[in-house]
Amino acid sequence: MQTPWDHRFAQRTQRMGSSAIRELLKLTEQPDIISFGGGMPAPDVFPLEEFREACERVLKDSGPQALQYGPTEGYLPLREMIARHSKRYGIEITPENILITSGSQQALDLLGKILINRGDHILVESPTYLGALQAWNAYGAEYVTVPMDNHGMVTDELEMALRSGPKFIYVLPNFQNPTGVTLAEERRTKLIELADRYGVPIVEDDPYGQLRYEGDHLTPVVELDSQFRNDCSVCYRGNVIYLSTFSKTLAPGLRLAWVVAPPEVIRKMVQAKQGADLHTSPFNQYVAYEVAKGGFLNRHVKLIRDVYRERRDAMLAAMDGYFPPGVDWTHPEGGLFLWATMPETLSSPDVLKAAIEQKVAFVPGAPFYPLGGGHNTMRLNFSYCSPEKIREGIARLGKVIQDKLGGSVGK
Ligand SMILES: Cc1ncc(COP(=O)(O)O)c(C=O)c1O
């Protein structure tokens, strides 16, 4: 329906649409639906008591500062803690390399603001994180894609894509959203070498790196880049912009995340952030620091890993039992999602309609492909529902797919 506002909106809004995921999240608010849709952490693992105590301590000890405006870069003790923690995780940095943002989603938007001119091509995995496409579409981004397989971005096809002169490479090396796939170590090295050879920076989005349920930790791309440059200084000055967040390890409602980048990139992002929201909530930063310090965050992440590992295993086992032949899926070593591919004859929006009638939901895969494709794919989240609900939901979904294929359930 046309409204008088339509011709007033700026051109950049023409490529803004409501995210398929956000629309779906509305449906999942119905209490009787089993939702594998959103990327939501399990609410039962939120450390409520620790947050309550931390809020009290912050108000008592630092109330006036926590409720005041703060520096755009973020709360220094929190940035120092992130720098220390990153070191244990393999990344050598100082607080100069860190900007606190209001969620990684804001970091993606700020990167669009400082890096993307209308018509610039961004090199992305196909499929890739929908929220990044949403953020960058508003800045007039175009995309060049590199396919994924079970070991992440197919780096053999990267060089060809780099020849088109993209502005930057966007990569999700650990338990990618949406596929759950991890970028193999040798491909990480190849990515860095090729990016360096073609002079193209890398944006490494890593919200899930700490949520590994099996296998060995793989070196972050930012750290491999610093090794590649033989850079022994404690201040990182390489080719990678690294993003991570407290959304999956503490709570997404904090809207608290961080960027690691060379100081000149951080300074430009600070200017962009001042125009967006001045700074991230100091109160939330003080509280997160209080909750996380003294080893609590590490202990808490171990608990989350145990809970989510069980849920992932429940989903994989249920899919083995209830999904009909012809459907394939990934086996993520961590993160929150797995990815299923149905036979070509099926369309996931059609399957979703039938699934919602059976009170189960997932996200259709096509919107994660910036240049089209994936009509028969779906993203399934395993962190939000209990193992019992997962089994029940997958049984219902298996039946829906089987009915659409026209045959009998089970393998
Ligand atoms: C790959 C990726 N990047 C960024 C985000 C945004 O995270 P945040 O809650 O920190 O804004 C998400 C959230 O699911 C994500 O999966």
The ligand as an SDF file (V2000), in Angstrom:
LIG
                    3D

 16 16  0  0  0  0  0  0  0  0999 V2000
   27.6210  -13.8940   12.3090 C   0  0  0  0  0  0  0  0  0  0  0  0
   26.9540  -12.9050   13.1920 C   0  0  0  0  0  0  0  0  0  0  0  0
   27.4260  -11.6540   13.2410 N   0  0  0  0  0  0  0  0  0  0  0  0
   26.8630  -10.7310   14.0380 C   0  0  0  0  0  0  0  0  0  0  0  0
   25.7820  -11.0380   14.8260 C   0  0  0  0  0  0  0  0  0  0  0  0
   25.1760   -9.9570   15.6740 C   0  0  0  0  0  0  0  0  0  0  0  0
   25.4830  -10.1680   17.0080 O   0  0  0  0  0  0  0  0  0  0  0  0
   25.1920   -9.0980   18.1380 P   0  0  0  0  0  0  0  0  0  0  0  0
   24.1290   -9.6810   19.0090 O   0  0  0  0  0  0  0  0  0  0  0  0
   26.4900   -8.9310   18.8460 O   0  0  0  0  0  0  0  0  0  0  0  0
   24.7510   -7.8360   17.4790 O   0  0  0  0  0  0  0  0  0  0  0  0
   25.2580  -12.3310   14.8210 C   0  0  0  0  0  0  0  0  0  0  0  0
   24.0900  -12.6710   15.6360 C   0  0  0  0  0  0  0  0  0  0  0  0
   23.5150  -13.7210   15.5700 O   0  0  0  0  0  0  0  0  0  0  0  0
   25.8640  -13.2900   13.9730 C   0  0  0  0  0  0  0  0  0  0  0  0
   25.4310  -14.5500   13.9080 O   0  0  0  0  0  0  0  0  0  0  0  0
  1  2  1  0
  2  3  1  0
  2 15  2  0
  3  4  2  0
  4  5  1  0
  5  6  1  0
  5 12  2  0
  6  7  1  0
  7  8  1  0
  8  9  2  0
  8 10  1  0
  8 11  1  0
 12 13  1  0
 12 15  1  0
 13 14  2  0
 15 16  1  0
M  END
$$$$
